[in-house]
Amino acid sequence: MVQVITQKSAPSTSDKPTKAITKKRTPATSRKPKQLVNKEPAQVVAKEPATQAVAKESAQAVAKEPARSVAKDSRRTFAIEPVRPMGQQNVTHTTQPYSRFSFKTPEGKKESVPVVTQYYPKQIVYPYGKIDRHIDGRLMQAATIAQERAHAHSRSRCWHYVKDALLASGVIDSRPKSELARDAASDLVSNYGFKKLAVSDPFSAPVGSVLVYGTARSVGHVELRTQDGFVSDFRSKTPSRRPLLGVYAKL
Protein backbone atom coordinates (compact mmCIF):
# COMPACT_ATOMS: atom_id res chain seq x y z
CA MET A 1 0.00 0.00 0.00
CA VAL A 2 2.71 2.45 0.75
CA GLN A 3 4.50 1.89 -2.55
CA VAL A 4 1.38 2.40 -4.68
CA ILE A 5 0.57 5.77 -3.20
CA THR A 6 4.07 7.08 -3.62
CA GLN A 7 4.31 6.10 -7.31
CA LYS A 8 1.00 7.71 -8.35
CA SER A 9 1.35 10.92 -6.40
CA ALA A 10 4.87 11.68 -7.56
CA PRO A 11 4.13 12.03 -11.30
CA SER A 12 0.91 13.96 -10.67
CA THR A 13 2.66 16.60 -8.69
CA SER A 14 5.64 16.86 -11.02
CA ASP A 15 3.84 17.11 -14.43
CA LYS A 16 1.00 19.60 -13.86
CA PRO A 17 2.80 22.60 -12.37
CA THR A 18 5.48 22.55 -15.05
CA LYS A 19 2.96 22.62 -17.93
CA ALA A 20 0.89 25.48 -16.45
CA ILE A 21 3.84 27.78 -15.80
CA THR A 22 5.60 27.33 -19.13
CA LYS A 23 2.62 27.69 -21.51
CA LYS A 24 0.58 30.50 -19.95
CA ARG A 25 3.10 32.99 -18.56
CA THR A 26 5.69 33.08 -21.31
CA PRO A 27 3.52 34.67 -24.10
CA ALA A 28 2.20 37.40 -21.78
CA THR A 29 5.67 38.65 -20.93
CA SER A 30 7.27 38.17 -24.33
CA ARG A 31 4.74 39.56 -26.92
CA LYS A 32 2.55 42.28 -25.38
CA PRO A 33 5.18 44.48 -23.74
CA LYS A 34 7.22 44.53 -26.95
CA GLN A 35 4.35 46.00 -29.00
CA LEU A 36 3.44 48.63 -26.42
CA VAL A 37 6.92 49.82 -25.62
CA ASN A 38 8.62 49.69 -29.02
CA LYS A 39 5.98 50.63 -31.64
CA GLU A 40 3.24 52.82 -30.17
CA PRO A 41 5.21 55.51 -28.25
CA ALA A 42 7.55 56.09 -31.19
CA GLN A 43 4.63 56.76 -33.60
CA VAL A 44 2.77 59.05 -31.22
CA VAL A 45 5.80 61.17 -30.41
CA ALA A 46 6.80 61.51 -34.06
CA LYS A 47 3.36 62.58 -35.33
CA GLU A 48 2.36 65.01 -32.61
CA PRO A 49 3.34 68.63 -33.41
CA ALA A 50 4.68 71.11 -30.91
CA THR A 51 1.30 72.84 -30.56
CA GLN A 52 -0.40 69.67 -29.35
CA ALA A 53 2.31 69.12 -26.77
CA VAL A 54 1.86 72.65 -25.46
CA ALA A 55 -1.92 72.16 -25.39
CA LYS A 56 -1.52 68.96 -23.39
CA GLU A 57 0.75 70.64 -20.87
CA SER A 58 -1.71 73.54 -20.43
CA ALA A 59 -4.61 71.09 -20.06
CA GLN A 60 -2.74 69.16 -17.37
CA ALA A 61 -1.92 72.41 -15.56
CA VAL A 62 -5.58 73.51 -15.61
CA ALA A 63 -6.70 70.09 -14.38
CA LYS A 64 -4.36 70.32 -11.38
CA GLU A 65 -5.51 73.82 -10.36
CA PRO A 66 -8.39 74.13 -7.92
CA ALA A 67 -11.97 74.94 -8.96
CA ARG A 68 -11.70 78.60 -7.83
CA SER A 69 -8.95 79.45 -10.29
CA VAL A 70 -10.95 77.92 -13.15
CA ALA A 71 -13.99 79.97 -12.19
CA LYS A 72 -11.93 83.18 -12.12
CA ASP A 73 -10.48 82.45 -15.56
CA SER A 74 -13.93 81.82 -17.00
CA ARG A 75 -15.18 85.12 -15.62
CA ARG A 76 -12.24 86.97 -17.10
CA THR A 77 -12.72 85.47 -20.55
CA PHE A 78 -16.45 86.26 -20.47
CA ALA A 79 -15.77 89.88 -19.57
CA ILE A 80 -13.17 90.34 -22.30
CA GLU A 81 -15.39 89.08 -25.13
CA PRO A 82 -17.64 91.82 -26.70
CA VAL A 83 -21.37 91.46 -26.30
CA ARG A 84 -23.11 91.00 -29.66
CA PRO A 85 -26.76 90.36 -30.60
CA MET A 86 -27.66 86.79 -31.39
CA GLY A 87 -27.72 85.73 -35.01
CA GLN A 88 -25.18 88.27 -36.25
CA GLN A 89 -21.81 87.47 -37.77
CA ASN A 90 -18.60 89.34 -37.32
CA VAL A 91 -18.03 91.42 -40.45
CA THR A 92 -14.91 93.42 -41.06
CA HIS A 93 -15.59 96.70 -42.86
CA THR A 94 -12.84 97.88 -45.14
CA THR A 95 -12.66 101.60 -45.79
CA GLN A 96 -12.10 102.46 -49.41
CA PRO A 97 -10.54 105.75 -50.50
CA TYR A 98 -12.87 108.32 -52.01
CA SER A 99 -12.66 108.77 -55.77
CA ARG A 100 -12.32 112.32 -57.00
CA PHE A 101 -13.53 114.04 -60.15
CA SER A 102 -11.00 116.36 -61.76
CA PHE A 103 -12.04 119.31 -63.92
CA LYS A 104 -10.74 122.62 -65.20
CA THR A 105 -12.33 125.96 -64.29
CA PRO A 106 -13.02 128.68 -66.90
CA GLU A 107 -9.87 130.42 -65.65
CA GLY A 108 -7.81 127.34 -66.56
CA LYS A 109 -7.22 126.17 -62.98
CA LYS A 110 -7.35 122.43 -62.28
CA GLU A 111 -9.57 121.40 -59.38
CA SER A 112 -11.06 118.16 -58.04
CA VAL A 113 -14.05 117.28 -55.88
CA PRO A 114 -14.94 113.99 -54.11
CA VAL A 115 -17.53 111.77 -55.77
CA VAL A 116 -20.46 110.91 -53.50
CA THR A 117 -21.15 107.17 -53.70
CA GLN A 118 -23.29 106.68 -50.57
CA TYR A 119 -27.00 107.18 -50.06
CA TYR A 120 -28.04 109.78 -47.51
CA PRO A 121 -31.56 109.11 -46.15
CA LYS A 122 -32.13 112.67 -44.93
CA GLN A 123 -33.02 114.43 -48.18
CA ILE A 124 -34.16 118.00 -48.55
CA VAL A 125 -37.94 118.06 -48.95
CA TYR A 126 -39.46 121.13 -50.61
CA PRO A 127 -43.06 122.17 -49.94
CA TYR A 128 -45.70 121.26 -52.49
CA GLY A 129 -47.63 123.90 -54.37
CA LYS A 130 -51.14 124.67 -53.12
CA ILE A 131 -54.22 124.87 -55.31
CA ASP A 132 -56.11 128.16 -55.12
CA ARG A 133 -59.73 127.94 -56.35
CA HIS A 134 -59.92 131.71 -56.83
CA ILE A 135 -57.61 131.75 -59.85
CA ASP A 136 -58.51 130.49 -63.33
CA GLY A 137 -58.37 126.69 -63.53
CA ARG A 138 -56.84 126.84 -67.01
CA LEU A 139 -53.60 128.08 -65.42
CA MET A 140 -53.13 124.68 -63.75
CA GLN A 141 -53.65 123.08 -67.15
CA ALA A 142 -51.02 125.43 -68.60
CA ALA A 143 -48.56 124.28 -65.91
CA THR A 144 -49.23 120.64 -66.83
CA ILE A 145 -48.69 121.34 -70.55
CA ALA A 146 -45.43 123.17 -69.86
CA GLN A 147 -44.21 120.31 -67.66
CA GLU A 148 -44.86 117.79 -70.43
CA ARG A 149 -42.96 119.86 -73.00
CA ALA A 150 -40.06 120.93 -70.77
CA HIS A 151 -36.52 119.59 -70.97
CA ALA A 152 -34.09 118.50 -68.28
CA HIS A 153 -31.88 121.57 -68.80
CA SER A 154 -32.46 125.15 -69.84
CA ARG A 155 -32.63 126.12 -73.53
CA SER A 156 -32.66 129.88 -72.75
CA ARG A 157 -36.25 130.11 -74.09
CA CYS A 158 -38.25 130.26 -70.85
CA TRP A 159 -40.71 132.99 -71.91
CA HIS A 160 -41.23 131.29 -75.29
CA TYR A 161 -42.27 127.98 -73.64
CA VAL A 162 -44.51 129.75 -71.09
CA LYS A 163 -46.26 131.61 -73.92
CA ASP A 164 -46.96 128.32 -75.72
CA ALA A 165 -48.36 126.71 -72.56
CA LEU A 166 -50.66 129.66 -71.78
CA LEU A 167 -51.91 129.79 -75.35
CA ALA A 168 -52.47 125.99 -75.52
CA SER A 169 -54.53 125.95 -72.32
CA GLY A 170 -56.79 128.76 -73.56
CA VAL A 171 -56.13 131.14 -70.68
CA ILE A 172 -54.98 133.73 -73.26
CA ASP A 173 -56.39 134.12 -76.79
CA SER A 174 -53.32 135.51 -78.54
CA ARG A 175 -49.57 135.22 -78.29
CA PRO A 176 -47.81 137.94 -76.20
CA LYS A 177 -45.52 140.18 -78.25
CA SER A 178 -42.89 140.96 -75.59
CA GLU A 179 -39.49 139.37 -76.16
CA LEU A 180 -37.66 139.73 -72.85
CA ALA A 181 -38.73 137.67 -69.88
CA ARG A 182 -38.60 140.63 -67.52
CA ASP A 183 -41.32 142.34 -69.63
CA ALA A 184 -43.75 139.42 -69.23
CA ALA A 185 -45.33 140.93 -66.09
CA SER A 186 -46.37 144.19 -67.74
CA ASP A 187 -47.56 142.38 -70.88
CA LEU A 188 -49.79 139.92 -68.95
CA VAL A 189 -51.27 142.61 -66.71
CA SER A 190 -51.99 145.21 -69.39
CA ASN A 191 -53.17 142.94 -72.23
CA TYR A 192 -54.52 139.69 -70.72
CA GLY A 193 -56.13 140.57 -67.41
CA PHE A 194 -53.54 139.10 -65.04
CA LYS A 195 -53.15 140.50 -61.55
CA LYS A 196 -50.24 140.57 -59.15
CA LEU A 197 -50.75 138.34 -56.09
CA ALA A 198 -49.67 139.25 -52.58
CA VAL A 199 -46.99 136.54 -52.55
CA SER A 200 -43.29 137.14 -51.97
CA ASP A 201 -42.12 133.53 -51.52
CA PRO A 202 -41.96 131.43 -54.71
CA PHE A 203 -42.83 128.27 -52.75
CA SER A 204 -46.05 129.93 -51.54
CA ALA A 205 -47.22 130.70 -55.09
CA PRO A 206 -50.39 128.76 -56.10
CA VAL A 207 -50.21 126.08 -58.78
CA GLY A 208 -50.48 127.62 -62.25
CA SER A 209 -49.33 131.12 -61.30
CA VAL A 210 -46.68 132.90 -63.39
CA LEU A 211 -43.48 133.96 -61.62
CA VAL A 212 -41.42 136.74 -63.20
CA TYR A 213 -37.78 137.40 -62.22
CA GLY A 214 -35.16 139.91 -63.28
CA THR A 215 -33.64 143.34 -62.97
CA ALA A 216 -33.34 146.33 -65.27
CA ARG A 217 -29.94 145.14 -66.51
CA SER A 218 -30.80 141.46 -67.06
CA VAL A 219 -33.00 139.55 -69.47
CA GLY A 220 -34.96 137.98 -66.62
CA HIS A 221 -36.72 134.66 -66.24
CA VAL A 222 -40.35 133.41 -66.36
CA GLU A 223 -41.69 130.13 -64.98
CA LEU A 224 -44.94 128.47 -63.92
CA ARG A 225 -45.54 126.99 -60.48
CA THR A 226 -46.30 123.26 -60.50
CA GLN A 227 -47.35 120.96 -57.69
CA ASP A 228 -43.82 119.70 -57.06
CA GLY A 229 -41.62 122.46 -58.48
CA PHE A 230 -41.27 125.04 -61.24
CA VAL A 231 -41.29 124.74 -65.03
CA SER A 232 -40.49 126.87 -68.07
CA ASP A 233 -38.37 125.39 -70.87
CA PHE A 234 -36.90 123.04 -68.22
CA ARG A 235 -38.08 121.42 -64.97
CA SER A 236 -36.69 122.33 -61.56
CA LYS A 237 -37.43 121.52 -57.92
CA THR A 238 -36.30 124.96 -56.80
CA PRO A 239 -37.19 128.45 -58.07
CA SER A 240 -34.84 130.76 -59.90
CA ARG A 241 -32.15 132.57 -57.90
CA ARG A 242 -32.85 135.86 -59.65
CA PRO A 243 -34.72 138.65 -57.85
CA LEU A 244 -38.48 138.00 -57.87
CA LEU A 245 -40.46 140.79 -59.52
CA GLY A 246 -43.87 139.30 -58.69
CA VAL A 247 -46.32 136.41 -58.86
CA TYR A 248 -49.17 136.85 -61.37
CA ALA A 249 -52.41 134.97 -62.06
CA LYS A 250 -55.73 135.45 -63.83
CA LEU A 251 -58.71 135.42 -61.44
C-alpha positions in Angstrom: 0.0 0.0 0.0 2.7 2.4 0.8 4.5 1.9 -2.6 1.4 2.4 -4.7 0.6 5.8 -3.2 4.1 7.1 -3.6 4.3 6.1 -7.3 1.0 7.7 -8.4 1.3 10.9 -6.4 4.9 11.7 -7.6 4.1 12.0 -11.3 0.9 14.0 -10.7 2.7 16.6 -8.7 5.6 16.9 -11.0 3.8 17.1 -14.4 1.0 19.6 -13.9 2.8 22.6 -12.4 5.5 22.5 -15.1 3.0 22.6 -17.9 0.9 25.5 -16.4 3.8 27.8 -15.8 5.6 27.3 -19.1 2.6 27.7 -21.5 0.6 30.5 -19.9 3.1 33.0 -18.6 5.7 33.1 -21.3 3.5 34.7 -24.1 2.2 37.4 -21.8 5.7 38.6 -20.9 7.3 38.2 -24.3 4.7 39.6 -26.9 2.5 42.3 -25.4 5.2 44.5 -23.7 7.2 44.5 -26.9 4.3 46.0 -29.0 3.4 48.6 -26.4 6.9 49.8 -25.6 8.6 49.7 -29.0 6.0 50.6 -31.6 3.2 52.8 -30.2 5.2 55.5 -28.2 7.5 56.1 -31.2 4.6 56.8 -33.6 2.8 59.0 -31.2 5.8 61.2 -30.4 6.8 61.5 -34.1 3.4 62.6 -35.3 2.4 65.0 -32.6 3.3 68.6 -33.4 4.7 71.1 -30.9 1.3 72.8 -30.6 -0.4 69.7 -29.4 2.3 69.1 -26.8 1.9 72.6 -25.5 -1.9 72.2 -25.4 -1.5 69.0 -23.4 0.8 70.6 -20.9 -1.7 73.5 -20.4 -4.6 71.1 -20.1 -2.7 69.2 -17.4 -1.9 72.4 -15.6 -5.6 73.5 -15.6 -6.7 70.1 -14.4 -4.4 70.3 -11.4 -5.5 73.8 -10.4 -8.4 74.1 -7.9 -12.0 74.9 -9.0 -11.7 78.6 -7.8 -8.9 79.5 -10.3 -11.0 77.9 -13.1 -14.0 80.0 -12.2 -11.9 83.2 -12.1 -10.5 82.5 -15.6 -13.9 81.8 -17.0 -15.2 85.1 -15.6 -12.2 87.0 -17.1 -12.7 85.5 -20.6 -16.4 86.3 -20.5 -15.8 89.9 -19.6 -13.2 90.3 -22.3 -15.4 89.1 -25.1 -17.6 91.8 -26.7 -21.4 91.5 -26.3 -23.1 91.0 -29.7 -26.8 90.4 -30.6 -27.7 86.8 -31.4 -27.7 85.7 -35.0 -25.2 88.3 -36.2 -21.8 87.5 -37.8 -18.6 89.3 -37.3 -18.0 91.4 -40.4 -14.9 93.4 -41.1 -15.6 96.7 -42.9 -12.8 97.9 -45.1 -12.7 101.6 -45.8 -12.1 102.5 -49.4 -10.5 105.7 -50.5 -12.9 108.3 -52.0 -12.7 108.8 -55.8 -12.3 112.3 -57.0 -13.5 114.0 -60.2 -11.0 116.4 -61.8 -12.0 119.3 -63.9 -10.7 122.6 -65.2 -12.3 126.0 -64.3 -13.0 128.7 -66.9 -9.9 130.4 -65.7 -7.8 127.3 -66.6 -7.2 126.2 -63.0 -7.4 122.4 -62.3 -9.6 121.4 -59.4 -11.1 118.2 -58.0 -14.0 117.3 -55.9 -14.9 114.0 -54.1 -17.5 111.8 -55.8 -20.5 110.9 -53.5 -21.1 107.2 -53.7 -23.3 106.7 -50.6 -27.0 107.2 -50.1 -28.0 109.8 -47.5 -31.6 109.1 -46.2 -32.1 112.7 -44.9 -33.0 114.4 -48.2 -34.2 118.0 -48.6 -37.9 118.1 -49.0 -39.5 121.1 -50.6 -43.1 122.2 -49.9 -45.7 121.3 -52.5 -47.6 123.9 -54.4 -51.1 124.7 -53.1 -54.2 124.9 -55.3 -56.1 128.2 -55.1 -59.7 127.9 -56.4 -59.9 131.7 -56.8 -57.6 131.7 -59.8 -58.5 130.5 -63.3 -58.4 126.7 -63.5 -56.8 126.8 -67.0 -53.6 128.1 -65.4 -53.1 124.7 -63.7 -53.7 123.1 -67.2 -51.0 125.4 -68.6 -48.6 124.3 -65.9 -49.2 120.6 -66.8 -48.7 121.3 -70.5 -45.4 123.2 -69.9 -44.2 120.3 -67.7 -44.9 117.8 -70.4 -43.0 119.9 -73.0 -40.1 120.9 -70.8 -36.5 119.6 -71.0 -34.1 118.5 -68.3 -31.9 121.6 -68.8 -32.5 125.2 -69.8 -32.6 126.1 -73.5 -32.7 129.9 -72.7 -36.3 130.1 -74.1 -38.3 130.3 -70.8 -40.7 133.0 -71.9 -41.2 131.3 -75.3 -42.3 128.0 -73.6 -44.5 129.7 -71.1 -46.3 131.6 -73.9 -47.0 128.3 -75.7 -48.4 126.7 -72.6 -50.7 129.7 -71.8 -51.9 129.8 -75.4 -52.5 126.0 -75.5 -54.5 126.0 -72.3 -56.8 128.8 -73.6 -56.1 131.1 -70.7 -55.0 133.7 -73.3 -56.4 134.1 -76.8 -53.3 135.5 -78.5 -49.6 135.2 -78.3 -47.8 137.9 -76.2 -45.5 140.2 -78.3 -42.9 141.0 -75.6 -39.5 139.4 -76.2 -37.7 139.7 -72.8 -38.7 137.7 -69.9 -38.6 140.6 -67.5 -41.3 142.3 -69.6 -43.7 139.4 -69.2 -45.3 140.9 -66.1 -46.4 144.2 -67.7 -47.6 142.4 -70.9 -49.8 139.9 -69.0 -51.3 142.6 -66.7 -52.0 145.2 -69.4 -53.2 142.9 -72.2 -54.5 139.7 -70.7 -56.1 140.6 -67.4 -53.5 139.1 -65.0 -53.2 140.5 -61.6 -50.2 140.6 -59.2 -50.8 138.3 -56.1 -49.7 139.3 -52.6 -47.0 136.5 -52.5 -43.3 137.1 -52.0 -42.1 133.5 -51.5 -42.0 131.4 -54.7 -42.8 128.3 -52.8 -46.0 129.9 -51.5 -47.2 130.7 -55.1 -50.4 128.8 -56.1 -50.2 126.1 -58.8 -50.5 127.6 -62.2 -49.3 131.1 -61.3 -46.7 132.9 -63.4 -43.5 134.0 -61.6 -41.4 136.7 -63.2 -37.8 137.4 -62.2 -35.2 139.9 -63.3 -33.6 143.3 -63.0 -33.3 146.3 -65.3 -29.9 145.1 -66.5 -30.8 141.5 -67.1 -33.0 139.6 -69.5 -35.0 138.0 -66.6 -36.7 134.7 -66.2 -40.3 133.4 -66.4 -41.7 130.1 -65.0 -44.9 128.5 -63.9 -45.5 127.0 -60.5 -46.3 123.3 -60.5 -47.4 121.0 -57.7 -43.8 119.7 -57.1 -41.6 122.5 -58.5 -41.3 125.0 -61.2 -41.3 124.7 -65.0 -40.5 126.9 -68.1 -38.4 125.4 -70.9 -36.9 123.0 -68.2 -38.1 121.4 -65.0 -36.7 122.3 -61.6 -37.4 121.5 -57.9 -36.3 125.0 -56.8 -37.2 128.5 -58.1 -34.8 130.8 -59.9 -32.1 132.6 -57.9 -32.8 135.9 -59.6 -34.7 138.7 -57.9 -38.5 138.0 -57.9 -40.5 140.8 -59.5 -43.9 139.3 -58.7 -46.3 136.4 -58.9 -49.2 136.9 -61.4 -52.4 135.0 -62.1 -55.7 135.4 -63.8 -58.7 135.4 -61.4 
